[in-house]
Amino acid sequence: MHDAYFYGNTDIAEIILSIFVLFFFGLVVYLRREDRREGYPLEDDVTGRLEPLGGLFFLARPKTFILPHGAGSVARPDYARDMQGVAAGRTSRAPGTPLEPIGDPMLAGVGPGSVARRARKPDVMFHGAPKIVPMRIADGFFIDGKQKDPRGMTVIGADGAQGGVVTDVWVDRAEVLIRYLEAEVAPGKRVLIPMTMAVLNASNRTVRVRAILGSQFAGAPTLENPDQITLYEEERVCAYYGAGLLYATAARSEPYL
């Protein structure tokens, strides 16, 4: 039988354990550096003072990412502060206290209505064409006769009031499903409704959206291009209805008990 000890009290198992500990330590350092590519520097919740970036073990070296479809490149981290303002004020000077919307809470950009600064370009398919488009320009797409066709249905809010009429559906040409409903909420004004927020009722030809009230459809964000939606516009549209879940009525933002 061979002797497992080759130097003093050191054996092969001890060496393997030491290698594992060193590897695990290196992995933790690597992950802690990589998770600091965006969202830094941090700032104090009360004073707004910038927190230190960290030393060698906690600071990622800038890395250049090549964007698809010839959109250029970005380098992260860039150590730039997020200067996107929100219409909200602190409820207290204590750290961690919530923000209360100022003005119209549906457009304040806080809580469920928060908006990320995504690219002002449409999401695209592999060959570069816009992925989400209205069916009026989506060649080869149609609604099967056995399914509910929402076009022409009346849009109803959480209060039962009419908010508009569905005029078209926006399809995801890559995933082959409906992403948004387009509704005319005022003469000449059309807005999008996330399909995940809508409940279709074929018997009475209505689309129920419980996130907002009937009168609030007119305040939903509109698109710069009526036949195209950018990633940033998708954020704003979804955030508007998300905000409605908490701010559409005063009662929704009150405590349950």
N, C-alpha and C positions, 0 to 999 in steps of 0.2 A: 504494500500500500504506500502510495506516494505521500510525502509530507506536504500539507497545504500551506504551511508557514515557510516563507522564504527570506524574511528579514525580521528578526526580533519577534514581536507579537502580531505582525502585520500578515494578513492572509488575503486570498483572492476576493472573498466576499466583502471584506472591508474596503478594498480598492474599488470594487464595483459600486458599492454604496456611496463612496465618496464621489465617484464620477457622476452618479445619478443626482446627487445633491448639487454639484456644480452645474450640471445641465439644467436642472430645474430652476436654480437661481438665475441662470442666464436667460431662460425662457420667460421668467417673470419680469426681468428687466426689459427684455425685448417687447413684451406685450404692453408694459407700462409706457414705454416710449412711443409705440405705435398708436395707442389710444389717445395721444395728445396731438394728433394732426389737425383736428378741427375743434373749435370751441374754446380756444385758448388765445390770449391769457384770460384767466378767471378774474373776476372783480368782486370786491367786498359787497355783500348784499345791502349794507346800510350806507356806507360812505362812497361806494363806487370806485374806491382805490384799487388799482390793478395789483393782482397777486404776483409774486415772483414766478418766473417761468420754470424754475427748477434747474437742477444741475445735470451732470452727465447722464445719470441714470434715469432722469425723468424728462428729458427733452429730445424729441425726435429731430433728426436731421432733415432738412427740406427734401422732398421727393417730387419729381415732375411726373404728372399723369397725362398721358396723351388721350385727348377726347376723341370719340368716334366721329366719322363722317366729316373729317376735315374741320372740326370745330375748334382746333387749336389745342392748347395745353394749359394746365394749371399747376401751380406749385403749392404744396402743403407740407408743413404749416407755413402761413404767411404772417403770423403774429398780429393780424389786424383785428381790431375790436369790431363787434357787431354793432353797427350804428343804426340799425333799423329801429325806429321809434315805435312805441305803442301808446295808445290813448288810455292810459291807466295810471292810477296813483296808489301808493302804499297805504294800507289800512293802519299801519303802526310803524314805529321806528325800530321795533324789535326784529332781529334777523329771522328770516323765514316766513314772515307774515305775507298773506296773499295780496294780490293786486285787485283793485276794484276798477272796472271800466269807467272812463270819463266820456260823456256824450253818448252816442249810440253804441250800446254794448255789442250789437251784431257786427259792427265794423271796427271795434276797438283793437282787435288783434291779440287778445289775451285768452287764456284758458282754452276751452275747446275751439275757440275761434282763432287760435294762433296760426300764423302764416310763415312758412319757411321761404327763404329767398332762393327759390329755384330758378333755373334758366328761363329766360323769356323766349324760349323756342319750343316747338311742339315735340312731344315724344314721337320717335320715329321707328319704323320697322327696319329690318336688316338692310334693305337696299336704300334707305334714307327717306322714304315717303312718309308723310304724317300717318300715325297709327290710328288716332281717334278722329273720325270725321262724321259729319251728318250723312244720313243714308241717301240724301238727295244727290250726293256726289260720290257715293261709294258704289262703284260699278260691281255688279254681281251679287249684291247683298239685298235681301228681301226678308220679310216676315212671313213665315209659313202660315198658310191659311188655317191651320189647326190651333195656332197660338193666338194670344190676345194682342191685337194691334192697338197700341196706346194712342196713335194719332187720331186727333179729334176728341179725345176724352177731356173732361173738365177736371182741372186741378183744384183740389180741396185742401185747405190748411187744417191745422189742429183744432181750430174753433169751428170747423164746418163751413167757413166762408169760402167763396170761390176766389181763386187766385189767378186763374188764367186758363188757357186751352192748349193742349199739346199739339204742336205743329210738326214735329219731326223727332226722330231718335238718332242719337249719335252712337256709332258702332266702333268697337275695337277690332280693326281688321286683322290683327295678329292673333288675338284670343277668340275672335268670332263670338262676341257677345255685346249686349247693349250696355254702355257705360253711363249715358246721360239721356234725359228727356229734354227736348227743347220746347219751351212754352211761351206763348205770347201773353204777356201780363198787362200790357197797355198798348194802345195803337202805335205800331212801329217799334215796340220794344220787346225783345225776346231774351230770355234767360235760360240757363241750364239747371236741371235738377238731377243730382246724383241718383242713379237707378237704385242704389242700395237704400235710399231714403224714401222710396216710393212704393206704395202698395196699390196694385191695379185691381179694380172691381169691374169685371166685364158685364155684370148684370145691369148695373146702372150707369156704366160708361164713365167712371170717375177714377182719378188717381189721387190717393190720399197721402199727404205728406205731413206727418205729425211733428216734424222738427220745428216748423214755423207756422205762423198764423197766415190766414188768407191775404191780409193786407200787406204782409211783409215780402211777398214774392216780388213786388215791384222794386224792392231795394236790393235784390240780389245782384252781384257783379255781372257786368256785360263783357262781351269779347271785343277785342280790337278788330279781329277778322271774323266775320259771321260764319265762315266755313272752316275755321281752324282754332284750336285751343292750345295755348302754350302750357308748359309745366307750371309756371307761376300762376297762370289763370286757373289751372286745376286746383292749386292750393287755395286760392281765394274763394272759388266756388264752393269747395267742400268745407272750408272753414266757416263760411256764412251759415250753412245749414247746421254745422256742428255747434256754432255759437247759439243757434236757436234752441238747441236741446237744454241749454242752461239759462239763456237770457231772453227767449221769445216772450215770456211773461214774467212778471215780478215774482209770482209764486214759485216758479221753477228754481230760482236761485235762493230760496229760503230753506232753512233746515227742515228735515223731515219731522223732527220731534220738537 
